[in-house]
């Protein structure tokens, strides 16, 4: 069987998806990046090989996420796309009539507005951590509970407590205060869910015309409490895709298939031995070519230089040529 590989490298999670020529998901993998995207890329591809127990016939590769250019360098991508495009393509594949996409990941949150399956507007929030996966992980850890129990516990609430959700610091402080006053844990958790939804709508969704059908995706969509909170505040049903946690990877895999078929070309995939057997290392240095004094990152495989980035003028990066479009 031939596959198209979609890879979404984020700051918190690294997602891998194999789709077939009919765009059906054949395998998916969700890993923690753990601050080492190079290792995550190698480990993710190795685990895909182990799960399929076959030599993968890769016909095309797409990469997305904050580490999309790094994944391109290591894997050899045919398509490199931003997260907005990738998530919109995946959502439209599963729900052709989708109008609004709510996407909340580990470190940021997004809203994407579509019209006739085309992105017409979007917004991102990368400043405040409130509502993101990392913030919820932190609160679950502070409460000595698994993040997987967060949503089910919140659903037991009879009356959500009012929590200040303007930012992560205020939300955590207010939660502690409500705990000290003796409010039930489930009411505090549901109150936090509603606070985070208000925060999202007042910041990321500010000024946006949120219309149904609405899709909720990203790793945080696993939290049933947040889904209920969105439905309560928006007064409309919220749909969660079957592969909500790897939608970016699915979207970019679809784009890779479309690119290969449209151009009738061979993939730029570098092969198993290049990825698995190679020793990839990164180092940084300060460029003294101008007063900016940029901190430039260099990626090597063995002694071969694969990539430079971080230079504002692209003095080092320009020789590489990113393939991203849109």
C-alpha positions as CSV (number, residue, x, y, z in Angstrom):
1,X,0.0,0.0,0.0
2,X,1.2,3.5,-0.8
3,X,1.0,6.2,1.8
4,X,1.2,10.0,2.2
5,X,2.8,11.2,5.5
6,X,1.6,14.2,7.4
7,X,3.8,15.5,10.2
8,X,2.8,18.3,12.6
9,X,5.6,19.3,14.9
10,X,4.5,21.6,17.8
11,X,6.1,22.8,20.9
12,X,4.2,20.3,23.1
13,X,3.2,17.5,20.8
14,X,4.5,15.9,17.6
15,X,1.8,14.2,15.4
16,X,2.3,11.8,12.5
17,X,-0.4,10.5,10.2
18,X,-0.4,8.0,7.3
19,X,-3.2,8.3,4.8
20,X,-3.8,6.2,1.7
21,X,-4.6,7.3,-1.8
22,X,-8.3,7.7,-0.9
23,X,-7.3,10.0,2.0
24,X,-8.4,7.5,4.6
25,X,-6.3,7.5,7.8
26,X,-4.3,4.3,8.1
27,X,-2.1,5.1,11.1
28,X,-1.8,8.0,13.5
29,X,0.8,8.7,16.2
30,X,0.7,11.4,19.0
31,X,3.9,12.0,20.8
32,X,5.2,14.6,23.3
33,X,7.9,16.8,21.8
34,X,9.5,17.2,25.2
35,X,11.6,20.2,24.0
36,X,13.5,18.0,21.5
37,X,11.8,18.2,18.0
38,X,14.7,16.4,16.3
39,X,14.4,13.4,18.5
40,X,10.6,13.5,18.2
41,X,10.8,13.5,14.4
42,X,13.1,10.5,14.3
43,X,11.2,8.6,17.1
44,X,7.9,9.3,15.4
45,X,8.9,7.9,12.1
46,X,10.6,4.9,13.7
47,X,7.4,4.1,15.6
48,X,5.3,4.3,12.5
49,X,7.6,1.7,10.9
50,X,7.2,-0.5,13.9
51,X,3.4,-0.2,14.0
52,X,3.0,-0.9,10.3
53,X,5.6,-3.7,10.4
54,X,6.3,-3.1,6.7
55,X,8.6,-1.0,4.5
56,X,6.6,2.2,4.0
57,X,6.0,3.2,0.4
58,X,5.9,7.0,0.9
59,X,4.6,8.8,-2.1
60,X,4.5,12.2,-0.5
61,X,5.2,14.1,2.7
62,X,3.8,17.3,4.2
63,X,4.9,19.1,7.3
64,X,3.3,21.8,9.5
65,X,3.5,23.2,13.0
66,X,6.1,25.4,14.6
67,X,8.8,22.8,13.7
68,X,7.7,22.4,10.1
69,X,10.9,23.6,8.5
70,X,13.0,21.4,10.8
71,X,10.8,18.4,9.8
72,X,11.3,19.3,6.2
73,X,15.1,19.3,6.5
74,X,15.1,15.9,8.2
75,X,12.4,14.1,6.3
76,X,12.4,15.8,2.9
77,X,8.9,17.3,2.5
78,X,7.0,18.0,-0.7
79,X,4.7,20.5,1.0
80,X,5.4,22.8,4.0
81,X,2.3,24.6,5.2
82,X,1.3,26.8,8.2
83,X,-1.1,25.4,10.8
84,X,-4.1,27.6,9.7
85,X,-4.1,26.0,6.2
86,X,-3.5,22.5,7.5
87,X,-6.3,22.6,10.1
88,X,-8.7,24.1,7.6
89,X,-8.1,21.4,5.0
90,X,-8.5,18.6,7.4
91,X,-11.7,20.0,8.9
92,X,-13.2,20.6,5.5
93,X,-12.4,17.0,4.5
94,X,-14.4,15.6,7.4
95,X,-17.1,18.3,7.5
96,X,-17.5,20.0,4.1
97,X,-20.0,22.5,5.5
98,X,-17.8,23.7,8.4
99,X,-17.9,27.5,9.0
100,X,-15.9,27.9,12.3
101,X,-12.9,25.9,13.6
102,X,-11.9,26.2,17.3
103,X,-8.4,24.9,17.6
104,X,-6.6,24.8,21.0
105,X,-3.3,23.1,21.3
106,X,-0.5,22.8,23.8
107,X,0.8,26.4,23.7
108,X,-1.6,28.4,21.6
109,X,-5.1,28.7,20.4
110,X,-6.7,29.6,17.0
111,X,-10.0,30.4,15.4
112,X,-10.5,29.8,11.7
113,X,-13.5,31.1,9.8
114,X,-14.3,29.4,6.5
115,X,-16.6,30.2,3.6
116,X,-17.2,27.6,1.0
117,X,-14.2,25.5,2.4
118,X,-11.9,28.5,2.0
119,X,-10.3,30.4,4.9
120,X,-11.8,33.9,5.0
121,X,-10.5,35.0,8.5
122,X,-8.5,33.7,11.4
123,X,-6.8,34.8,14.6
124,X,-4.2,33.3,16.9
125,X,-3.3,33.8,20.5
126,X,0.3,32.9,21.4
127,X,0.6,35.4,24.3
128,X,-1.6,34.1,27.2
129,X,-1.3,30.5,28.3
130,X,-4.8,30.4,29.8
131,X,-6.9,27.7,28.1
132,X,-4.1,25.9,26.4
133,X,-3.1,22.3,27.0
134,X,0.0,23.2,29.0
135,X,-2.0,25.3,31.4
136,X,-4.6,22.5,31.9
137,X,-1.7,20.0,32.4
138,X,-0.3,22.3,35.0
139,X,-3.6,22.6,36.9
140,X,-4.3,18.9,36.8
141,X,-0.8,18.3,38.2
142,X,-1.4,20.8,41.0
143,X,-4.6,19.1,41.9
144,X,-2.8,15.7,41.9
145,X,-5.1,14.3,39.2
146,X,-4.6,12.9,35.7
147,X,-5.4,15.3,32.9
148,X,-7.5,12.5,31.5
149,X,-9.8,12.8,34.6
150,X,-10.2,16.6,34.2
151,X,-13.1,16.5,31.8
152,X,-15.1,13.6,33.3
153,X,-14.8,15.2,36.8
154,X,-15.9,18.6,35.5
155,X,-19.0,17.0,34.0
156,X,-20.2,15.9,37.5
157,X,-20.6,19.6,38.4
158,X,-24.1,20.7,39.6
159,X,-23.2,24.4,39.7
160,X,-20.1,25.8,38.1
161,X,-18.1,28.2,40.3
162,X,-17.3,31.6,38.8
163,X,-13.5,31.7,38.1
164,X,-11.6,34.7,36.8
165,X,-10.2,33.7,33.4
166,X,-8.5,36.8,32.1
167,X,-5.1,35.1,32.3
168,X,-3.5,32.0,33.7
169,X,-2.1,33.7,36.8
170,X,-5.5,35.1,37.8
171,X,-7.3,31.8,37.0
172,X,-4.9,29.7,39.2
173,X,-5.1,32.2,42.0
174,X,-8.9,32.2,41.9
175,X,-9.0,28.4,41.8
176,X,-6.9,28.2,44.9
177,X,-9.1,30.7,46.7
178,X,-12.3,28.7,45.8
179,X,-10.6,25.5,47.0
180,X,-9.8,27.1,50.4
181,X,-13.4,28.2,50.7
182,X,-14.5,24.6,50.3
183,X,-16.2,24.5,46.9
184,X,-16.5,21.0,45.4
185,X,-13.7,20.1,43.0
186,X,-16.0,19.3,40.1
187,X,-17.7,22.8,40.4
188,X,-14.3,24.5,40.4
189,X,-13.1,22.5,37.3
190,X,-16.3,23.3,35.4
191,X,-16.0,26.9,36.5
192,X,-12.4,26.9,35.1
193,X,-13.7,25.4,31.8
194,X,-16.3,28.2,31.4
195,X,-13.7,30.8,32.3
196,X,-11.3,29.6,29.7
197,X,-14.1,29.6,27.1
198,X,-14.9,33.2,27.9
199,X,-11.2,34.0,27.7
200,X,-11.0,32.4,24.3
201,X,-14.1,34.1,22.9
202,X,-13.1,37.5,24.3
203,X,-9.6,37.4,22.9
204,X,-9.1,34.9,20.0
205,X,-12.7,35.1,18.9
206,X,-13.1,38.9,19.5
207,X,-14.8,40.5,16.5
208,X,-15.2,37.2,14.7
209,X,-18.6,36.0,13.4
210,X,-18.8,32.5,14.9
211,X,-21.3,30.5,12.8
212,X,-22.3,26.8,12.9
213,X,-21.3,24.2,12.0
214,X,-18.5,24.6,14.6
215,X,-15.6,22.1,14.9
216,X,-13.5,21.8,18.0
217,X,-10.1,20.3,17.4
218,X,-6.6,20.2,18.9
219,X,-5.4,18.1,21.8
220,X,-7.6,20.1,24.3
221,X,-10.7,18.9,22.5
222,X,-10.3,15.7,24.5
223,X,-11.5,17.7,27.5
224,X,-15.3,17.1,27.7
225,X,-15.7,19.9,30.1
226,X,-14.5,22.5,27.6
227,X,-16.8,21.1,24.9
228,X,-19.8,21.5,27.2
229,X,-18.7,25.0,28.2
230,X,-18.4,26.1,24.6
231,X,-21.9,24.6,23.9
232,X,-23.4,26.4,26.9
233,X,-21.9,29.8,26.1
234,X,-22.4,29.7,22.3
235,X,-25.8,28.0,22.6
236,X,-25.1,25.7,19.7
237,X,-23.8,22.1,19.2
238,X,-20.0,21.6,18.9
239,X,-18.6,18.8,16.8
240,X,-15.4,17.0,17.6
241,X,-13.7,15.1,14.7
242,X,-12.7,11.5,15.1
243,X,-9.0,12.5,14.8
244,X,-9.2,15.8,16.7
245,X,-5.7,15.6,18.1
246,X,-3.9,15.1,14.8
247,X,-5.9,17.2,12.4
248,X,-3.0,19.4,11.4
249,X,-1.0,16.3,10.3
250,X,-4.1,15.0,8.3
251,X,-4.5,18.3,6.6
252,X,-0.9,18.5,5.4
253,X,-0.9,14.9,4.3
254,X,-3.9,15.7,2.1
255,X,-2.1,18.7,0.7
256,X,1.0,16.5,0.0
257,X,-1.2,14.0,-2.0
258,X,-2.8,16.8,-4.0
259,X,0.6,18.3,-4.8
260,X,2.1,15.0,-6.0
261,X,-0.9,14.1,-8.1
262,X,-1.2,17.6,-9.6
263,X,2.5,17.8,-10.5
264,X,2.9,14.1,-11.3
265,X,6.3,14.2,-9.6
266,X,8.3,12.0,-7.3
267,X,8.5,12.7,-3.6
268,X,11.4,14.5,-2.0
269,X,11.4,12.0,0.9
270,X,14.9,11.3,2.0
271,X,14.4,7.6,3.0
272,X,14.5,5.4,6.1
273,X,18.3,5.2,6.4
274,X,18.8,9.0,6.2
275,X,16.2,9.6,9.0
276,X,16.8,6.7,11.4
277,X,20.6,6.0,11.0
278,X,21.7,9.7,10.8
279,X,22.9,11.6,13.9
280,X,21.3,15.0,13.9
281,X,22.8,17.8,16.0
282,X,22.0,21.4,16.6
283,X,24.3,24.3,17.6
284,X,24.0,28.0,17.8
285,X,26.2,31.0,17.3
286,X,26.0,34.8,17.3
287,X,26.3,36.4,13.9
288,X,28.4,39.5,14.0
289,X,27.7,40.6,10.5
290,X,25.6,43.5,11.6
291,X,24.3,45.3,14.8
292,X,21.4,42.8,15.1
293,X,23.8,40.1,16.5
294,X,21.3,37.4,15.6
295,X,21.5,34.0,17.4
296,X,21.6,31.6,14.5
297,X,20.8,27.9,14.9
298,X,22.6,25.4,12.7
299,X,21.3,21.8,12.1
300,X,23.8,19.1,11.0
301,X,23.6,15.5,10.0
302,X,26.9,14.0,10.9
303,X,29.2,16.8,9.6
304,X,26.8,17.9,6.8
305,X,25.1,21.3,7.4
306,X,21.4,20.9,6.6
307,X,19.9,24.2,7.8
308,X,20.4,27.6,9.3
309,X,17.7,29.8,10.8
310,X,17.2,32.6,13.3
311,X,19.0,35.3,11.2
312,X,16.7,38.3,10.7
313,X,18.3,39.2,7.4
314,X,18.3,35.6,6.2
315,X,22.0,35.9,5.4
316,X,22.6,32.2,6.5
317,X,19.1,30.9,5.8
318,X,18.7,32.3,2.2
319,X,20.8,29.5,0.7
320,X,18.3,26.9,1.8
321,X,15.0,28.1,0.3
322,X,11.8,27.2,2.3
323,X,9.1,25.6,0.3
324,X,6.2,27.1,2.2
325,X,3.3,28.6,0.2
326,X,0.4,30.4,1.9
